[in-house]
Amino acid sequence: MSPNTDHSPKSATIDPAEARQFADVAAHWWDPKGPFRPLHKLNPARLDFIRKAITDHKKCDAGSLRPFQGQQMVDLGCGGGLICEPLARLGADVTGLDVSDETIAIAQSHARSMGLPISYLKASAEDLADEGKRYDVVLALEVIEHVADPKLFLKAVRQLVKADGLVIFSTLNRTARSFAMGIVAAEYLLGWVPRGTHDWKKFVTPAEMTALLGEQGFEVGAIAGLSYDLLGDRWHPSHDCGVNYIGWAKPLKTG
């Protein structure tokens, strides 16, 4: 999740230390060789999973150029809009949420330059939930490992998703390999992201994620690994969830 130097809006899920860590790099969201290089590289693999999950769940026309026409989606911790923009191109009515003035300004400027009608808001997930907003798809990508209270965050997510909606999440597993690759290699050896970007203790295992979602009334439908091919310098879906993983969940039916 992206930062705000004054850490507003106030929220129990916003971690001020995490906010400060990202504050200095907000201007570099669209630099593919900058501090968000890993997300640029990760995006095609994430989008492949996201497109299939939404298309299957919502019975969209997979052959259409705009299969998500009429679908209302919100990207929590949207950053500069790396996911918002391709979803908008696929026809979705997209809202991007972040807590940083700088990040929202970058996202808005880039969307305007691309001619994309994306709504960007400076707010927390709880703010939007308290307003009674509901969406067909809620995206929480690389964000839960940065929030102060994962349970409260997912409670807000549950309030934001419609009864027949979908939640798509991705994060880092808490394993020895994720420490070696996600922190030692990415932050210290390769310099892909600024040092201190991640706190390994806040990484969430797939079992923990499944349990957290279950507590909030979700059923996890699928979880897939995202693996990095060093020689090809690209990410691809896999069965290996040892470092990064992505998944989807739907609200359990009640009554």
Backbone hydrogen bonds in HBPLUS format (Angstrom, degrees):
<---DONOR---> <-ACCEPTOR-->    atom                        ^
c    i                          cat <-CA-CA->   ^        H-A-AA   ^      H-
h    n   atom  resd res      DA  || num        DHA   H-A  angle D-A-AA Bond
n    s   type  num  typ     dist DA aas  dist angle  dist       angle   num
A0007-HIS N   A0004-ASN O   2.91 MM   3  4.75 152.1  1.99 101.4 110.4     1
A0014-ILE N   A0011-SER O   3.34 MM   3  5.39 149.0  2.44  99.3 107.5     2
A0148-ALA N   A0013-THR O   2.73 MM 135  4.66 164.6  1.75 123.1 128.3     3
A0018-GLU N   A0015-ASP O   3.04 MM   3  5.30 117.1  2.46 104.4 119.3     4
A0019-ALA N   A0015-ASP O   2.94 MM   4  6.25 156.5  1.99 154.1 161.9     5
A0020-ARG N   A0016-PRO O   2.90 MM   4  6.17 157.9  1.95 151.0 155.7     6
A0021-GLN N   A0017-ALA O   3.07 MM   4  6.27 152.5  2.15 142.2 149.6     7
A0022-PHE N   A0018-GLU O   3.35 MM   4  6.66 145.0  2.48 147.6 154.1     8
A0023-ALA N   A0020-ARG O   3.21 MM   3  5.12 141.4  2.36  97.5 108.4     9
A0025-VAL N   A0022-PHE O   3.11 MM   3  5.69 160.2  2.15 120.0 126.1    10
A0028-HIS N   A0025-VAL O   3.06 MM   3  5.65 167.7  2.07 122.6 126.5    11
A0031-ASP N   A0028-HIS O   3.11 MM   3  5.28 168.0  2.13 115.8 117.3    12
A0034-GLY N   A0031-ASP O   3.00 MM   3  5.10 167.2  2.02 113.4 116.9    13
A0037-ARG N   A0034-GLY O   3.01 MM   3  5.39 152.0  2.09 123.6 122.7    14
A0039-LEU N   A0036-PHE O   3.05 MM   3  5.47 124.5  2.37 109.3 122.4    15
A0040-HIS N   A0036-PHE O   3.18 MM   4  6.58 154.8  2.24 152.4 160.1    16
A0041-LYS N   A0037-ARG O   3.01 MM   4  6.29 158.1  2.05 157.0 162.9    17
A0042-LEU N   A0038-PRO O   2.83 MM   4  5.97 144.3  1.96 140.1 151.0    18
A0043-ASN N   A0039-LEU O   2.88 MM   4  5.82 136.2  2.08 143.7 152.7    19
A0046-ARG N   A0042-LEU O   3.08 MM   4  6.29 162.4  2.11 156.6 161.9    20
A0047-LEU N   A0043-ASN O   2.80 MM   4  5.94 167.9  1.82 163.2 166.3    21
A0048-ASP N   A0044-PRO O   3.00 MM   4  6.18 150.6  2.09 143.9 151.3    22
A0049-PHE N   A0045-ALA O   3.29 MM   4  6.54 163.5  2.32 146.9 149.7    23
A0050-ILE N   A0046-ARG O   2.86 MM   4  6.10 168.9  1.87 157.6 161.3    24
A0051-ARG N   A0047-LEU O   2.84 MM   4  5.82 169.2  1.85 149.8 153.1    25
A0052-LYS N   A0048-ASP O   3.22 MM   4  6.34 165.1  2.25 144.0 148.0    26
A0053-ALA N   A0049-PHE O   2.92 MM   4  6.07 166.0  1.94 156.2 160.6    27
A0054-ILE N   A0050-ILE O   3.00 MM   4  6.13 170.0  2.01 156.8 158.9    28
A0055-THR N   A0051-ARG O   2.93 MM   4  5.95 163.9  1.96 147.9 153.4    29
A0056-ASP N   A0052-LYS O   2.91 MM   4  5.95 165.8  1.93 150.7 154.5    30
A0057-HIS N   A0053-ALA O   3.03 MM   4  6.08 163.2  2.05 143.7 149.0    31
A0058-LYS N   A0054-ILE O   2.81 MM   4  5.71 167.2  1.82 155.2 159.3    32
A0059-LYS N   A0055-THR O   2.92 MM   4  5.40 111.9  2.40 131.2 143.1    33
A0060-CYS N   A0055-THR O   3.06 MM   5  4.70 142.8  2.21 125.7 135.0    34
A0064-SER N   A0061-ASP O   3.05 MM   3  5.48 163.7  2.08 115.8 121.1    35
A0069-GLN N   A0066-ARG O   3.36 MM   3  5.84 154.8  2.43 121.8 120.0    36
A0068-PHE N   A0090-LEU O   2.92 MM  22  5.71 156.3  1.98 163.6 161.4    37
A0071-GLN N   A0068-PHE O   2.97 MM   3  5.43 163.5  1.99 138.9 139.8    38
A0093-ASP N   A0071-GLN O   2.86 MM  22  5.95 169.1  1.88 157.0 160.6    39
A0136-ASP N   A0072-GLN O   2.80 MM  64  5.28 133.8  2.01 137.0 151.6    40
A0137-VAL N   A0072-GLN O   3.19 MM  65  6.58 151.2  2.28 150.8 154.2    41
A0073-MET N   A0093-ASP O   2.94 MM  20  6.09 167.1  1.96 150.8 153.1    42
A0095-THR N   A0073-MET O   2.87 MM  22  6.22 147.3  1.98 148.1 158.9    43
A0074-VAL N   A0137-VAL O   3.03 MM  63  6.53 151.0  2.12 155.4 164.3    44
A0139-LEU N   A0074-VAL O   2.85 MM  65  6.17 168.4  1.87 167.6 169.5    45
A0075-ASP N   A0095-THR O   2.89 MM  20  6.38 155.3  1.95 159.8 168.1    46
A0097-LEU N   A0075-ASP O   2.95 MM  22  6.04 169.9  1.96 163.7 160.3    47
A0076-LEU N   A0139-LEU O   2.88 MM  63  6.01 167.0  1.90 165.3 164.1    48
A0077-GLY N   A0097-LEU O   2.82 MM  20  5.52 127.7  2.10 132.9 149.0    49
A0078-CYS N   A0097-LEU O   2.86 MM  19  5.53 158.3  1.91 144.5 150.4    50
A0081-GLY N   A0078-CYS O   3.14 MM   3  5.49 155.6  2.20 136.5 134.5    51
A0085-GLU N   A0081-GLY O   3.10 MM   4  5.87 173.5  2.10 147.3 147.5    52
A0087-LEU N   A0083-ILE O   3.28 MM   4  6.41 161.2  2.32 154.0 159.6    53
A0088-ALA N   A0084-CYS O   2.92 MM   4  6.13 151.7  2.00 151.2 159.5    54
A0089-ARG N   A0085-GLU O   3.00 MM   4  6.28 152.8  2.07 150.0 157.6    55
A0090-LEU N   A0086-PRO O   3.09 MM   4  6.32 132.2  2.33 135.1 147.2    56
A0090-LEU N   A0087-LEU O   3.10 MM   3  5.00 129.6  2.37  91.4 105.3    57
A0092-ALA N   A0087-LEU O   3.14 MM   5  5.73 153.4  2.22 153.2 145.1    58
A0091-GLY N   A0088-ALA O   2.96 MM   3  5.13 157.5  2.01 109.3 112.8    59
A0119-SER N   A0094-VAL O   3.09 MM  25  6.40 169.1  2.10 159.4 157.1    60
A0096-GLY N   A0119-SER O   2.76 MM  23  6.18 156.1  1.82 149.1 157.2    61
A0121-LEU N   A0096-GLY O   2.84 MM  25  6.22 161.9  1.87 169.3 175.6    62
A0098-ASP N   A0121-LEU O   3.08 MM  23  6.49 158.5  2.13 164.0 169.7    63
A0123-ALA N   A0098-ASP O   2.91 MM  25  5.87 137.1  2.10 137.7 147.6    64
A0104-ILE N   A0100-SER O   3.00 MM   4  6.13 168.0  2.01 152.3 155.8    65
A0105-ALA N   A0101-ASP O   2.95 MM   4  6.11 156.9  2.00 147.8 154.5    66
A0106-ILE N   A0102-GLU O   3.04 MM   4  6.31 156.3  2.10 146.6 152.5    67
A0107-ALA N   A0103-THR O   2.92 MM   4  6.16 164.7  1.94 154.8 158.9    68
A0108-GLN N   A0104-ILE O   2.86 MM   4  6.04 163.9  1.88 153.1 157.3    69
A0109-SER N   A0105-ALA O   2.98 MM   4  6.08 163.2  2.01 147.3 152.1    70
A0110-HIS N   A0106-ILE O   2.99 MM   4  6.17 163.2  2.02 151.4 155.8    71
A0111-ALA N   A0107-ALA O   2.97 MM   4  6.10 162.9  2.00 150.0 155.0    72
A0112-ARG N   A0108-GLN O   2.97 MM   4  6.15 158.9  2.01 149.1 154.8    73
A0113-SER N   A0109-SER O   3.05 MM   4  6.29 156.3  2.10 144.8 151.2    74
A0114-MET N   A0110-HIS O   3.07 MM   4  6.34 131.9  2.32 140.1 152.8    75
A0114-MET N   A0111-ALA O   3.11 MM   3  5.06 132.6  2.35  94.2 107.3    76
A0115-GLY N   A0111-ALA O   2.97 MM   4  6.10 109.4  2.49 136.3 154.0    77
A0116-LEU N   A0111-ALA O   2.92 MM   5  5.12 175.1  1.92 148.3 147.8    78
A0115-GLY N   A0112-ARG O   3.01 MM   3  4.93 152.1  2.09  99.9 108.8    79
A0118-ILE N   A0116-LEU O   2.98 MM   2  5.77 135.1  2.19 105.1  92.3    80
A0128-LEU N   A0124-SER O   3.28 MM   4  6.65 160.8  2.32 152.9 155.7    81
A0129-ALA N   A0125-ALA O   2.97 MM   4  6.22 157.7  2.02 148.2 155.1    82
A0130-ASP N   A0126-GLU O   2.81 MM   4  5.96 158.1  1.86 152.5 157.8    83
A0131-GLU N   A0127-ASP O   3.18 MM   4  6.47 132.3  2.42 136.7 148.8    84
A0131-GLU N   A0128-LEU O   3.14 MM   3  5.13 132.5  2.38  93.8 106.8    85
A0133-LYS N   A0128-LEU O   3.34 MM   5  5.87 163.2  2.37 160.8 155.8    86
A0132-GLY N   A0129-ALA O   2.95 MM   3  5.20 157.8  2.00 107.8 114.8    87
A0135-TYR N   A0160-LEU O   2.71 MM  25  6.04 144.2  1.83 157.8 170.2    88
A0162-LYS N   A0135-TYR O   2.89 MM  27  5.57 160.6  1.93 156.1 151.3    89
A0166-LEU N   A0136-ASP O   2.91 MM  30  6.32 143.6  2.05 142.4 153.5    90
A0138-VAL N   A0166-LEU O   2.89 MM  28  6.36 157.6  1.94 157.6 165.2    91
A0168-ILE N   A0138-VAL O   2.92 MM  30  6.37 158.5  1.97 157.5 163.8    92
A0140-ALA N   A0168-ILE O   2.82 MM  28  6.18 165.9  1.84 167.3 170.7    93
A0170-SER N   A0140-ALA O   3.24 MM  30  6.72 146.8  2.35 141.0 137.7    94
A0142-GLU N   A0170-SER O   2.80 MM  28  5.46 149.3  1.89 123.7 133.6    95
A0146-HIS N   A0143-VAL O   2.87 MM   3  5.38 160.8  1.91 119.1 124.9    96
A0153-PHE N   A0149-ASP O   2.96 MM   4  6.18 159.0  2.01 157.1 164.0    97
A0154-LEU N   A0150-PRO O   2.93 MM   4  6.12 162.9  1.96 151.1 154.6    98
A0155-LYS N   A0151-LYS O   2.93 MM   4  6.14 138.8  2.11 141.2 153.2    99
A0156-ALA N   A0152-LEU O   3.10 MM   4  6.41 152.4  2.18 145.2 151.0   100
A0157-VAL N   A0153-PHE O   2.98 MM   4  6.36 151.4  2.06 143.4 152.3   101
A0158-ARG N   A0154-LEU O   2.91 MM   4  6.11 154.3  1.98 141.5 147.3   102
A0159-GLN N   A0155-LYS O   3.19 MM   4  6.51 146.5  2.31 140.4 148.7   103
A0159-GLN N   A0156-ALA O   3.12 MM   3  5.09 119.7  2.50  94.2 108.9   104
A0160-LEU N   A0156-ALA O   3.04 MM   4  6.30 136.5  2.24 142.9 155.1   105
A0160-LEU N   A0157-VAL O   3.03 MM   3  5.06 128.1  2.30  95.8 110.2   106
A0161-VAL N   A0157-VAL O   3.22 MM   4  6.45 134.8  2.44 151.2 161.0   107
A0165-GLY N   A0162-LYS O   2.90 MM   3  4.70 160.7  1.94 111.3 112.1   108
A0167-VAL N   A0249-ALA O   2.85 MM  82  5.20 163.6  1.88 162.8 164.2   109
A0249-ALA N   A0167-VAL O   2.85 MM  82  5.20 149.7  1.94 148.3 156.2   110
A0169-PHE N   A0247-GLY O   2.92 MM  78  5.45 159.4  1.96 146.6 153.6   111
A0247-GLY N   A0169-PHE O   2.81 MM  78  5.45 157.2  1.86 161.3 164.5   112
A0171-THR N   A0245-TYR O   3.06 MM  74  5.88 152.0  2.14 157.5 165.9   113
A0245-TYR N   A0171-THR O   3.10 MM  74  5.88 159.9  2.14 163.8 165.4   114
A0204-VAL N   A0172-LEU O   3.13 MM  32  6.36 134.8  2.34 170.2 169.2   115
A0173-ASN N   A0243-VAL O   2.70 MM  70  5.16 162.3  1.73 151.1 157.1   116
A0179-PHE N   A0175-THR O   3.11 MM   4  6.41 149.0  2.21 144.6 152.7   117
A0180-ALA N   A0176-ALA O   3.00 MM   4  6.26 157.8  2.05 145.0 151.2   118
A0181-MET N   A0177-ARG O   2.79 MM   4  5.94 165.9  1.81 155.1 158.6   119
A0182-GLY N   A0178-SER O   2.67 MM   4  5.01 139.1  1.83 124.1 138.1   120
A0183-ILE N   A0179-PHE O   3.26 MM   4  5.24 143.6  2.40 117.2 125.1   121
A0184-VAL N   A0179-PHE O   3.01 MM   5  6.40 169.7  2.02 165.9 166.7   122
A0185-ALA N   A0180-ALA O   2.82 MM   5  6.05 150.0  1.91 145.5 155.4   123
A0186-ALA N   A0181-MET O   3.04 MM   5  6.02 151.0  2.13 139.7 147.8   124
A0187-GLU N   A0183-ILE O   2.91 MM   4  5.14 148.0  2.02 127.9 137.9   125
A0188-TYR N   A0184-VAL O   3.08 MM   4  5.22 139.0  2.26 117.6 129.6   126
A0189-LEU N   A0184-VAL O   2.97 MM   5  6.35 144.1  2.10 147.2 157.7   127
A0190-LEU N   A0185-ALA O   2.66 MM   5  5.59 174.1  1.66 163.5 163.2   128
A0192-TRP N   A0186-ALA O   2.67 MM   6  5.05 124.4  1.97 142.6 159.9   129
A0193-VAL N   A0186-ALA O   3.28 MM   7  6.15 157.4  2.34 134.5 137.0   130
A0197-THR N   A0194-PRO O   3.17 MM   3  5.78 141.7  2.32 142.4 140.7   131
A0202-LYS N   A0199-ASP O   2.80 MM   3  5.54 155.7  1.86 124.4 132.1   132
A0203-PHE N   A0200-TRP O   3.09 MM   3  5.32 163.5  2.12 108.7 114.0   133
A0209-MET N   A0205-THR O   2.86 MM   4  6.14 161.7  1.89 158.0 163.6   134
A0210-THR N   A0206-PRO O   2.88 MM   4  6.03 160.9  1.92 147.6 152.7   135
A0211-ALA N   A0207-ALA O   2.99 MM   4  6.20 155.7  2.05 143.3 149.9   136
A0212-LEU N   A0208-GLU O   2.82 MM   4  6.04 162.9  1.85 153.8 158.6   137
A0213-LEU N   A0209-MET O   2.91 MM   4  6.07 163.8  1.94 152.8 156.9   138
A0214-GLY N   A0210-THR O   2.91 MM   4  6.03 152.5  1.98 141.1 149.6   139
A0215-GLU N   A0211-ALA O   2.96 MM   4  6.21 150.0  2.05 148.8 155.8   140
A0216-GLN N   A0213-LEU O   3.05 MM   3  5.23 134.9  2.26 100.0 112.4   141
A0218-PHE N   A0213-LEU O   2.97 MM   5  5.20 148.7  2.07 135.4 137.8   142
A0217-GLY N   A0214-GLY O   3.07 MM   3  5.13 164.4  2.09 108.0 110.9   143
A0252-LEU N   A0217-GLY O   2.84 MM  35  5.62 171.2  1.85 149.9 149.9   144
A0219-GLU N   A0250-LYS O   2.80 MM  31  5.44 161.1  1.84 158.7 164.1   145
A0250-LYS N   A0219-GLU O   2.97 MM  31  5.44 157.9  2.02 146.6 148.6   146
A0221-GLY N   A0248-TRP O   2.90 MM  27  5.76 155.4  1.96 138.6 146.8   147
A0248-TRP N   A0222-ALA O   3.00 MM  26  5.74 148.6  2.11 152.3 160.4   148
A0224-ALA N   A0246-ILE O   2.74 MM  22  5.43 169.3  1.76 169.7 172.5   149
A0246-ILE N   A0224-ALA O   2.81 MM  22  5.43 159.8  1.85 160.3 167.4   150
A0225-GLY N   A0238-SER O   2.88 MM  13  4.84 142.7  2.02 147.0 144.2   151
A0238-SER N   A0225-GLY O   2.88 MM  13  4.84 148.0  1.99 131.3 130.5   152
A0226-LEU N   A0244-ASN O   2.95 MM  18  5.18 155.3  2.02 129.9 126.9   153
A0227-SER N   A0236-HIS O   2.95 MM   9  5.51 165.8  1.97 163.5 158.7   154
A0236-HIS N   A0227-SER O   2.91 MM   9  5.51 147.6  2.02 149.4 160.0   155
A0229-ASP N   A0234-ARG O   2.75 MM   5  5.38 176.9  1.75 168.4 169.6   156
A0233-ASP N   A0229-ASP O   2.69 MM   4  5.52 119.0  2.06 143.1 160.1   157
A0234-ARG N   A0229-ASP O   3.27 MM   5  5.38 150.2  2.37 133.8 141.6   158
